Each structure stands twice: as structure tokens, then as C-alpha cells.
């Protein structure tokens, strides 16, 4: 197994200058993707927030785009931009009701959203908060109808009639299973018809209220696009994992591109920070995913924006994590086993450094050429089958431009604690989900 010299690891001591080197590496890149090796690690959220604050304050970044549903995140966006709908950051985060709620309803995100609102109040121009994911089919349908009720009530009636196709199922997965098995007709025709009408009538809607109308029309159209993608995604997920994965990551990458174009509509450059799991942020071509024909947001960002995209991974060796034992199960504080020999995490542990940054384009690159094992913990953690459930082979130096390693990390704190979160015992069932 290769060894990484500690001199090639830039220590992170918690000071203001910690990420000076990273900002130098980022340079003029305007799309910075910050990953995480789990969906439940305190330090990953904290360090991403620290980096993001500096990018906003020092480099003019104007948006944070996260692995979350579009309507839920847009509620936060309204709050941080000064809308009076919600009284505080905790209330603004209440839109995140879907499992796993701790991904965005946690103490670190609460602090960041509060900081972002205060920053925007001081700055005037401000930075937004957006979701890239596609799970919210029903919630997005409600948002499209609500928008049309305000601007075109007859069109709202047509949208309501079209989206009624989904009503009998009650849940996206139920619809997907029924449609994929041929038990019911697909709602695809109705979904496409609604998106097409909304796009066709966009100019008429935009004549109303200037910039505010542009933002609301973009929000509504993106909800309609999400429904289009989600309908296809939920049908495909019961047929082929690779197809559904690619549909989801293409949707997130396309949403990122549309968001960037929307924010640039008046000629100013749009610099965006992305928060997603390593499995979405790291270039899939450098992992087992790519060999299976799967792609991801990081790969698509590099293909579209080349050096204008900068990819940062996050890893940990051991500690605790907030995760579930089964899908839709309560959050638990679980023990994270020490990383397996032959993994990047074990290699980083051997440096003896507790927290550090590695430039994967510098002298460390050749040492970190894979393939080696890399760990990925999603919203579900299964330690007893960890090698099968949570490890894959990757070439880290090609997967990311830089990596932040936290040798011992702790579980992120959910805003709502279940009984299983407090003891930290590690019940171990069900495969990983990212």
C-alpha cells in the first residue's frame, strides 16, 4: 500500500487561515463542488460551511446548491433573501419533512442558514440557497398549481387535472412500481403536456412584475421540470439501478446548469457552491461507478465546465455518524468502524495527522493514484457488511481536485432527536443508500 508523507498534508487547525491554500487552488473556478463521505457527519457540514462562507465573502459566490428537493430548499432561499414567510432559520428548514430529515434539519445547517440570512441583510445583493434533487414529485405539483393560481387560474385548473393522474397512488414509489409493472398507464403524457404549456406561456407571465416575476416563473418551471424527471425516475428505479442513478444525476447537473444561467441572466457571472455526497461530486469515471456505466454530477460538471469546476472530497477514518438502520427508520448515532486496510482512509490515518487538506493536483497525486478502496456511507449504515455495502474502488487523484480528511469525526446533531440517536448504539441492517 502506498504511503502519504505528512509533509504533503496541509494541517487544518481550526483557524481563519485553514483554507487559504484551498482558495488558492480553486482560483477562478466558478462552480465548486464540496462532497461528504456520509450524510451524517458533523465535521463535513461544518467544514463545507466554513469554506462556503469564505467563497461568498471573498470570491463573490452567489448561490449554494444542495442535494435536496427543489421546493424545500426554495423555502430556505426565500428566507435567506429576506422574505417574511418564516420567522427564523429553524422555521425555514421545516419544509424538509421527507426522510432523511437530518440531512438538512441539523444544527450545522441551521447555523449556516442563520449566517446566510445575516450576511444577505448586511450585503444587500445576497446569496441564495437551492435544491438540485428530484424526489418531490407531489410537492412540486402543488407548487406549480399554486403559482398558476396566482398568475393564470384557468391554467391552474388544467394543471390540477393533469397532475390528478398521480392522486390514486399517494406516494411516488407506489406510482413508479405500478407504472413500471404495467399495472397502470404512465402519467408521462400529462406531465409533458403541463411542462410544455408552462414554457409556452412563460413570456406572458413574465410581463407582470420584473425580476420578482422572473424568479417565480423560474421556480415554477423548475418544479414542472422536476416532475417530468421524477416521473421517469420513479418508473426506472424498479427496472434498473444504473438507469435511475443516471437519470437523477443528469437532472441534478441540468438543474445546476439552468440555475447558473438564470442567475447570469443580467450579465453578471454566477459562482455557485454545490453540497452533495462524494458519490455525486467525485468524477464517476474514476470509480467503479464509471465502469458500470454510471455517471454523476462531478463528471458532468467537468465535461461541461472543464477547469471552471473544482471538485473537493471529504473522508474520515473512524468516529460516529447519524444514519438509519432501514429506509424511513429513525435516525441513530452509530459507531463508524476504523477504515479497512487498503483504503484511502487508512492511508490518511497512517500520516498521524488529525485533520488536513491534500492537493490532488500536486506532489501527492502520484501517491494517491488508485485504485484503492474508498468508503461511502449514505443515509443507511450497515457495519456488519461494510466491505460490500460501503466500499468501492476509486482513483482518488482523478476523482477529486482536493480532499479534506478528518481522522476522527462525530455524528451531526439532528434538530429532532429520536430515542435511537442518544445512546449511539449501532444496530446494523439494510444496505447503503446515497
C-alpha positions, 0 to 999 in steps of 0.5 A, spaced: 500 500 500 502 506 498 504 511 503 502 519 504 508 523 507 505 528 512 509 533 509 504 533 503 498 534 508 496 541 509 494 541 517 487 544 518 487 547 525 481 550 526 483 557 524 481 563 519 487 561 515 485 553 514 483 554 507 487 559 504 491 554 500 484 551 498 482 558 495 488 558 492 487 552 488 480 553 486 482 560 483 477 562 478 473 556 478 466 558 478 462 552 480 465 548 486 463 542 488 464 540 496 462 532 497 461 528 504 463 521 505 456 520 509 450 524 510 451 524 517 457 527 519 458 533 523 465 535 521 463 535 513 457 540 514 461 544 518 467 544 514 463 545 507 460 551 511 466 554 513 469 554 506 462 556 503 462 562 507 469 564 505 467 563 497 461 568 498 465 573 502 471 573 498 470 570 491 463 573 490 459 566 490 452 567 489 448 561 490 449 554 494 446 548 491 444 542 495 442 535 494 435 536 496 428 537 493 427 543 489 421 546 493 424 545 500 430 548 499 426 554 495 423 555 502 430 556 505 432 561 499 426 565 500 428 566 507 435 567 506 433 573 501 429 576 506 422 574 505 417 574 511 414 567 510 418 564 516 420 567 522 427 564 523 432 559 520 429 553 524 422 555 521 425 555 514 428 548 514 421 545 516 419 544 509 424 538 509 419 533 512 421 527 507 426 522 510 432 523 511 430 529 515 437 530 518 440 531 512 438 538 512 434 539 519 441 539 523 444 544 527 450 545 522 445 547 517 441 551 521 447 555 523 449 556 516 442 558 514 442 563 520 449 566 517 446 566 510 440 570 512 445 575 516 450 576 511 444 577 505 441 583 510 448 586 511 450 585 503 444 587 500 445 583 493 445 576 497 446 569 496 441 564 495 440 557 497 437 551 492 435 544 491 438 540 485 434 533 487 428 530 484 424 526 489 418 531 490 414 529 485 407 531 489 410 537 492 412 540 486 405 539 483 402 543 488 407 548 487 406 549 480 398 549 481 399 554 486 403 559 482 398 558 476 393 560 481 396 566 482 398 568 475 393 564 470 387 560 474 384 557 468 391 554 467 391 552 474 385 548 473 388 544 467 394 543 471 390 540 477 387 535 472 393 533 469 397 532 475 390 528 478 393 522 474 398 521 480 392 522 486 390 514 486 397 512 488 399 517 494 406 516 494 411 516 488 414 509 489 407 506 489 406 510 482 413 508 479 412 500 481 405 500 478 407 504 472 413 500 471 409 493 472 404 495 467 399 495 472 397 502 470 398 507 464 404 512 465 402 519 467 408 521 462 403 524 457 400 529 462 406 531 465 409 533 458 403 536 456 403 541 463 411 542 462 410 544 455 404 549 456 408 552 462 414 554 457 409 556 452 406 561 456 412 563 460 413 570 456 406 572 458 407 571 465 413 574 465 410 581 463 407 582 470 412 584 475 420 584 473 425 580 476 420 578 482 416 575 476 422 572 473 424 568 479 417 565 480 416 563 473 423 560 474 421 556 480 415 554 477 418 551 471 423 548 475 418 544 479 414 542 472 421 540 470 422 536 476 416 532 475 417 530 468 424 527 471 421 524 477 416 521 473 421 517 469 425 516 475 420 513 479 418 508 473 426 506 472 428 505 479 424 498 479 427 496 472 434 498 473 439 501 478 444 504 473 438 507 469 435 511 475 442 513 478 443 516 471 437 519 470 437 523 477 444 525 476 443 528 469 437 532 472 441 534 478 447 537 473 441 540 468 438 543 474 445 546 476 446 548 469 439 552 468 440 555 475 447 558 473 444 561 467 438 564 470 442 567 475 447 570 469 441 572 466 443 580 467 450 579 465 453 578 471 457 571 472 454 566 477 459 562 482 455 557 485 457 552 491 454 545 490 453 540 497 452 533 495 455 526 497 462 524 494 458 519 490 455 525 486 461 530 486 467 525 485 468 524 477 464 517 476 469 515 471 474 514 476 470 509 480 467 503 479 461 507 478 464 509 471 465 502 469 458 500 470 456 505 466 454 510 471 455 517 471 454 523 476 454 530 477 462 531 478 463 528 471 458 532 468 460 538 471 467 537 468 465 535 461 461 541 461 465 546 465 472 543 464 477 547 469 471 552 471 469 546 476 473 544 482 471 538 485 473 537 493 472 530 497 471 529 504 473 522 508 474 520 515 477 514 518 473 512 524 468 516 529 460 516 529 455 518 524 447 519 524 444 514 519 438 509 519 438 502 520 432 501 514 429 506 509 424 511 513 427 508 520 429 513 525 435 516 525 441 513 530 448 515 532 452 509 530 459 507 531 463 508 524 468 502 524 476 504 523 477 504 515 479 497 512 486 496 510 487 498 503 483 504 503 484 511 502 482 512 509 487 508 512 492 511 508 490 518 511 490 515 518 497 512 517 500 520 516 498 521 524 495 527 522 488 529 525 485 533 520 488 536 513 487 538 506 491 534 500 492 537 493 490 532 488 493 536 483 500 536 486 506 532 489 501 527 492 497 525 486 502 520 484 501 517 491 494 517 491 493 514 484 488 508 485 485 504 485 484 503 492 478 502 496 474 508 498 468 508 503 461 511 502 456 511 507 449 514 505 443 515 509 443 507 511 449 504 515 450 497 515 457 495 519 456 488 519 457 488 511 461 494 510 466 491 505 460 490 500 455 495 502 460 501 503 466 500 499 468 501 492 474 502 488 476 509 486 482 513 483 482 518 488 487 523 484 482 523 478 476 523 482 477 529 486 481 536 485 482 536 493 480 532 499 479 534 506 480 528 511 478 528 518 481 522 522 476 522 527 469 525 526 462 525 530 455 524 528 451 531 526 446 533 531 439 532 528 434 538 530 429 532 532 432 527 536 429 520 536 430 515 542 435 511 537 440 517 536 442 518 544 445 512 546 449 511 539 448 504 539 449 501 532 444 496 530 446 494 523 441 492 517 439 494 510 444 496 505 447 503 503 443 508 500 446 515 497 
